Amino acid sequence: MFSNFFLKSFRILLLPFALLYWLIISVRNILYDKGIFQSASFGLPLICVGNLSVGGTGKSPMIEYLIVKLKDKFNVATLSRGYKRKTRGYALANKNTTALDIGDEPMQFHLKFPDVPVAVGEERIVAIPQLLHDRPGTEAVLLDDAFQHRTIKAGLNILLTDYNNLFTRDFYLPTGDLRDNKSSYKRAEIIIVTKCKADLSEGEKKKIVEEIMPLEHQHIFFTTIDYGAPYHIKSKKTILLNEQREVLLVSGIANPRPLKKMLESQSKVYYMMQYADHHIFSIDDLNDIKKKLETMEGKNKIILTTEKDAVRLLKFETEISDLPLYILPVRHHFLFNEGGKFDSLVENFITNFTKSIKP
């Protein structure tokens, strides 16, 4: 509690820098809005999944949700920046690719959907033509975390905002978590309030909609986190979490709060080893994890981590093979029975776009 208070107090002291940051991004957005800075369009459907803040709003699970819904109907591909990879420039995942080559989140997509082209590139305007050259049958591209990448104009922008930290209540970096103007939400066609409590009421939903004030053409949805059964990192065998199980949570994600809340109710006791977002695990880290596991006295003890963290641990193939190391899958679940409506909006966008460009 003291550390949180200290952190908040320190961030308030950075208010002058936050105001300067706000000024810079405001000028940048004005230059794009006025057409002084140009945005490029492409002759195929581009679907952007992004947010206005730093930290986890559920972009990767949303990309995965879209892949699952679209891959059997369209030839879709994903394009990410490839954050914290050891390479630069454009790269297309193949059977020899590692997380160090393309980044943890793209690697996660590649492992889960090996038949879907997964590409990375800092400059999306350069990477898209290269992706289409390598995969000429591509019918739609999912742009991961590209809402601020305004050199490209996506046809459908899906903006995510965390229920526990709505962009309307946030402030600009470094005092707050916003990395874009609050007014930029107007560029989105779809807004999704993520990580809601599962029993969100109609009254609470209405208040949030009124607070966000979506434009007439915008659609707003609400999702909650749906956790799947943990599966072993090597054998893929699933287990159930229960009150007899002792858990060591290993987390290198931006916002582990929902995970911790879930474990409080679904495990006997849990311990946590927290690392920075996108942390690249070393052999020393793995040894520390093993030592911590040994200090736990329970018989039903396991190590639990996220899919994003797991791809950064796979390089220790020999060392992890005998560990009780399990991966917890995360999915979006649409509240108020509106998942079908969202799916139709996305599918109709691709279909109508394709029809509009046919001669």
C-alpha positions in Angstrom: 0.0 0.0 0.0 2.8 2.4 0.9 4.6 1.6 -2.4 1.4 2.4 -4.4 1.0 5.6 -2.5 4.6 6.6 -3.2 4.2 5.7 -6.9 1.1 7.8 -7.3 2.6 10.7 -5.5 5.7 10.5 -7.7 3.6 10.4 -10.8 1.7 13.5 -9.8 5.0 15.3 -9.5 5.6 14.6 -13.2 2.5 16.6 -14.2 4.5 19.2 -16.2 6.0 16.4 -18.3 2.5 15.0 -18.8 1.2 18.4 -20.0 4.2 18.6 -22.5 3.4 15.0 -23.7 -0.2 16.0 -24.2 0.8 19.0 -26.2 3.1 16.9 -28.5 0.5 14.2 -29.2 -2.2 16.8 -29.7 -0.1 18.6 -32.4 0.7 15.3 -34.1 -3.0 14.3 -34.2 -4.0 17.8 -35.6 -1.4 17.5 -38.4 -2.9 14.1 -39.3 -6.5 15.3 -39.0 -5.8 18.3 -41.2 -4.1 16.1 -43.8 -0.6 17.8 -43.4 0.7 14.4 -42.3 -0.6 11.7 -44.8 -2.2 8.3 -43.9 -1.9 5.6 -46.5 -4.8 3.3 -47.4 -4.6 -0.2 -48.9 -6.9 -2.2 -51.2 -7.8 -4.8 -48.6 -9.6 -4.8 -45.3 -7.3 -3.7 -42.4 -8.7 -4.2 -38.9 -6.8 -2.4 -36.1 -7.0 -3.5 -32.5 -5.6 -0.9 -30.1 -6.1 1.3 -27.1 -5.3 4.8 -25.8 -3.2 3.8 -22.9 -0.1 1.8 -22.0 -0.7 -1.5 -20.2 -2.9 -4.5 -20.7 -6.4 -3.9 -22.0 -6.6 -7.4 -23.7 -5.3 -6.6 -27.2 -3.7 -10.1 -27.7 -6.7 -12.1 -26.6 -8.8 -9.9 -28.9 -6.6 -10.6 -31.9 -6.9 -14.3 -31.0 -10.7 -14.0 -30.8 -10.8 -12.4 -34.2 -8.5 -15.1 -35.7 -10.8 -17.9 -34.4 -13.9 -16.2 -35.7 -12.4 -15.3 -39.2 -9.8 -17.9 -40.2 -12.3 -20.4 -41.6 -14.1 -17.8 -43.6 -11.3 -15.5 -44.8 -7.6 -15.7 -45.4 -6.5 -13.5 -42.5 -3.0 -12.5 -41.4 -1.7 -10.6 -38.4 0.8 -7.8 -38.3 2.5 -6.6 -35.1 5.4 -4.3 -34.2 7.2 -7.2 -32.5 7.9 -5.4 -29.3 11.2 -6.4 -27.5 12.4 -8.8 -30.2 16.1 -9.0 -31.0 15.6 -8.3 -34.7 14.6 -5.3 -36.8 12.6 -4.7 -39.9 10.0 -7.0 -41.5 9.8 -10.7 -40.6 7.3 -13.5 -41.4 7.1 -16.3 -38.9 8.2 -19.8 -40.0 8.8 -23.1 -38.3 12.2 -22.0 -37.0 11.0 -18.7 -35.6 11.4 -17.9 -31.9 10.1 -15.2 -29.6 13.4 -13.4 -29.8 12.9 -13.1 -33.6 9.4 -11.7 -33.6 8.4 -10.9 -30.0 6.3 -12.8 -27.5 2.8 -11.9 -28.6 3.3 -12.6 -32.3 5.0 -15.9 -31.3 2.0 -16.7 -29.3 -0.2 -16.2 -32.3 2.1 -18.3 -34.5 2.2 -21.2 -32.0 -1.6 -21.3 -31.6 -2.5 -20.7 -35.2 0.4 -22.1 -37.3 -1.6 -21.9 -40.6 -2.2 -18.1 -40.1 0.5 -15.8 -41.5 2.1 -13.9 -38.6 4.3 -10.9 -39.5 6.1 -8.2 -37.7 7.5 -4.8 -38.7 8.0 -1.5 -37.0 6.9 0.4 -40.1 3.5 -1.1 -41.0 3.3 1.0 -44.2 6.4 -0.9 -45.4 5.5 -4.3 -43.8 2.0 -4.6 -45.4 3.2 -4.7 -49.0 5.9 -7.2 -48.0 3.3 -9.4 -46.2 1.1 -9.3 -49.3 4.1 -10.3 -51.5 4.8 -13.3 -49.3 1.2 -14.2 -48.8 -0.7 -13.0 -52.0 -3.9 -14.8 -51.0 -4.4 -12.6 -47.9 -7.9 -11.2 -47.7 -7.7 -9.3 -44.5 -5.0 -8.1 -42.1 -5.3 -7.8 -38.3 -3.2 -4.9 -37.1 -2.1 -5.5 -33.5 -1.6 -2.3 -31.4 -1.6 0.1 -34.3 -4.2 2.7 -33.3 -1.5 5.3 -32.8 0.3 4.2 -36.0 -1.5 6.8 -38.2 0.7 6.4 -41.2 -1.8 3.7 -42.1 -5.5 4.2 -42.2 -7.4 1.1 -41.1 -10.9 0.5 -42.4 -12.1 -0.8 -39.0 -10.7 0.4 -35.7 -11.5 -1.6 -32.6 -10.6 0.4 -29.5 -10.2 -1.4 -26.1 -10.4 0.3 -22.7 -10.1 -1.3 -19.3 -13.2 -1.3 -17.1 -11.0 -0.6 -14.1 -9.2 2.3 -15.8 -11.4 3.8 -18.4 -9.7 6.3 -20.7 -12.2 8.9 -19.7 -10.9 8.8 -16.1 -7.2 8.5 -17.0 -4.5 11.1 -17.6 -1.5 11.4 -19.9 1.9 9.9 -19.4 3.9 9.9 -17.2 1.3 11.1 -14.6 -1.3 8.7 -16.0 -1.3 5.9 -18.5 -2.7 7.6 -21.6 -0.5 7.7 -24.7 -3.0 9.3 -27.0 -5.6 12.1 -26.8 -8.9 11.1 -25.1 -10.7 12.6 -28.1 -9.0 10.0 -30.4 -11.7 7.5 -29.4 -13.8 9.2 -32.1 -11.6 7.5 -34.7 -12.8 4.1 -33.7 -15.8 2.3 -35.2 -16.0 -0.1 -32.3 -15.2 0.5 -28.6 -14.9 -2.5 -26.2 -14.8 -2.1 -22.4 -12.7 -5.0 -21.3 -12.1 -6.9 -18.1 -15.6 -6.1 -16.7 -16.9 -8.0 -13.8 -19.0 -10.9 -15.0 -22.2 -9.7 -13.3 -22.1 -6.2 -14.7 -25.6 -4.8 -14.6 -27.5 -3.0 -17.3 -27.5 0.1 -15.1 -23.7 0.1 -14.8 -23.4 -0.5 -18.5 -25.7 2.5 -19.2 -23.6 4.8 -17.0 -20.4 3.8 -18.7 -21.9 4.3 -22.1 -23.1 7.8 -21.0 -19.6 8.5 -19.7 -17.8 7.5 -22.9 -20.4 9.2 -25.1 -20.0 7.1 -28.3 -20.8 8.9 -31.5 -23.8 7.9 -33.5 -21.9 5.6 -35.8 -19.9 3.9 -33.0 -20.8 0.6 -31.4 -19.8 -0.2 -27.8 -19.5 -3.6 -26.3 -18.5 -5.1 -22.9 -16.4 -8.1 -22.2 -15.2 -10.1 -19.2 -12.1 -12.3 -18.9 -12.8 -16.0 -19.4 -10.1 -18.3 -18.2 -9.6 -21.8 -19.8 -8.3 -24.9 -18.1 -4.5 -24.6 -17.4 -2.4 -26.9 -19.6 1.1 -28.2 -19.2 3.7 -26.3 -21.2 5.1 -29.5 -22.8 2.6 -32.4 -22.5 -0.5 -30.1 -22.9 -2.3 -32.1 -20.3 -5.0 -30.0 -18.6 -5.7 -29.6 -14.9 -8.3 -27.9 -12.8 -7.6 -25.2 -10.2 -9.1 -25.9 -6.8 -8.9 -25.0 -3.2 -6.3 -27.8 -2.6 -3.8 -26.5 -5.1 -0.9 -24.3 -4.2 0.1 -21.9 -7.0 3.3 -20.0 -7.9 2.2 -17.4 -10.3 5.0 -16.2 -12.7 3.9 -13.1 -14.4 5.6 -10.7 -16.9 2.5 -8.9 -18.1 1.4 -5.3 -17.7 -1.7 -5.9 -15.5 -1.8 -9.1 -13.4 -4.6 -7.9 -11.2 -7.4 -10.0 -12.8 -5.1 -13.1 -12.5 -4.5 -12.5 -8.8 -8.2 -12.0 -8.2 -9.0 -15.2 -9.9 -6.4 -17.1 -7.9 -7.6 -15.7 -4.6 -10.9 -17.5 -5.2 -9.7 -20.7 -7.0 -6.6 -21.8 -5.2 -5.6 -22.8 -1.6 -2.9 -20.2 -1.6 -0.8 -18.5 -4.2 2.6 -16.8 -4.4 3.7 -14.5 -7.0 7.0 -13.7 -8.8 6.3 -10.6 -10.9 8.5 -9.4 -13.7 8.3 -6.4 -16.0 6.0 -6.5 -19.0 7.6 -8.5 -21.9 10.4 -9.6 -19.6 12.9 -11.8 -21.3 13.5 -14.7 -18.9 17.1 -15.8 -18.2 18.4 -19.1 -16.8 18.9 -17.3 -13.5 15.2 -16.3 -13.5 14.3 -19.9 -14.1 16.5 -21.1 -11.3 14.9 -18.5 -9.0 11.5 -19.9 -9.9 12.6 -23.4 -9.2 14.0 -22.4 -5.8 10.7 -20.6 -4.9 8.7 -23.7 -5.9 10.9 -25.9 -3.6 10.1 -23.7 -0.6 6.4 -24.3 -1.1 5.2 -27.1 1.2 2.0 -28.2 -0.5 1.8 -31.5 -2.3 -0.4 -30.1 -5.1 1.8 -27.3 -6.1 2.2 -25.9 -9.6 3.8 -23.0 -11.5 1.2 -21.0 -13.4 2.0 -18.5 -16.1 0.3 -16.8 -19.0 0.5 -17.8 -22.7 2.5 -14.6 -23.4 5.0 -15.4 -20.7 5.2 -19.1 -21.7 6.6 -18.3 -25.2 9.6 -16.7 -23.4 10.2 -19.8 -21.3 10.0 -22.3 -24.2 13.7 -21.8 -25.0 14.5 -23.7 -21.8 13.2 -26.9 -23.3 15.2 -29.3 -21.2 15.0 -27.4 -17.9 11.2 -27.1 -18.0 10.2 -30.5 -19.2 9.9 -32.0 -15.7 8.5 -28.9 -14.0 4.8 -28.6 -13.1 4.6 -25.6 -15.3 1.1 -24.8 -16.6 -0.2 -22.2 -18.9 -3.5 -20.3 -18.3 -5.4 -19.4 -21.5 -7.3 -16.2 -21.5 -10.3 -15.3 -23.7 -12.8 -12.5 -24.1 -16.4 -13.3 -23.3 -18.9 -10.7 -24.5 -21.5 -9.7 -22.0 -25.3 -9.1 -22.6 -25.3 -11.7 -25.4 -23.7 -9.3 -27.8 -20.9 -11.5 -29.2 -22.9 -12.4 -32.3 -23.5 -8.7 -33.1 -19.8 -7.9 -32.8 -18.9 -10.9 -35.0 -21.3 -9.8 -37.6 -20.0 -6.2 -37.7 -16.4 -7.5 -38.3 -17.4 -10.1 -40.9 -19.7 -7.7 -42.8 -16.9 -5.1 -42.9 -14.6 -7.6 -44.6 -17.3 -8.8 -47.0 -18.6 -5.4 -47.9 -15.0 -4.0 -48.4 -14.2 -6.9 -50.7 -17.3 -6.3 -52.8 -16.6 -2.6 -53.0 -13.2 -3.1 -54.7 -14.2 -5.8 -57.1 -14.5 -4.5 -60.7 
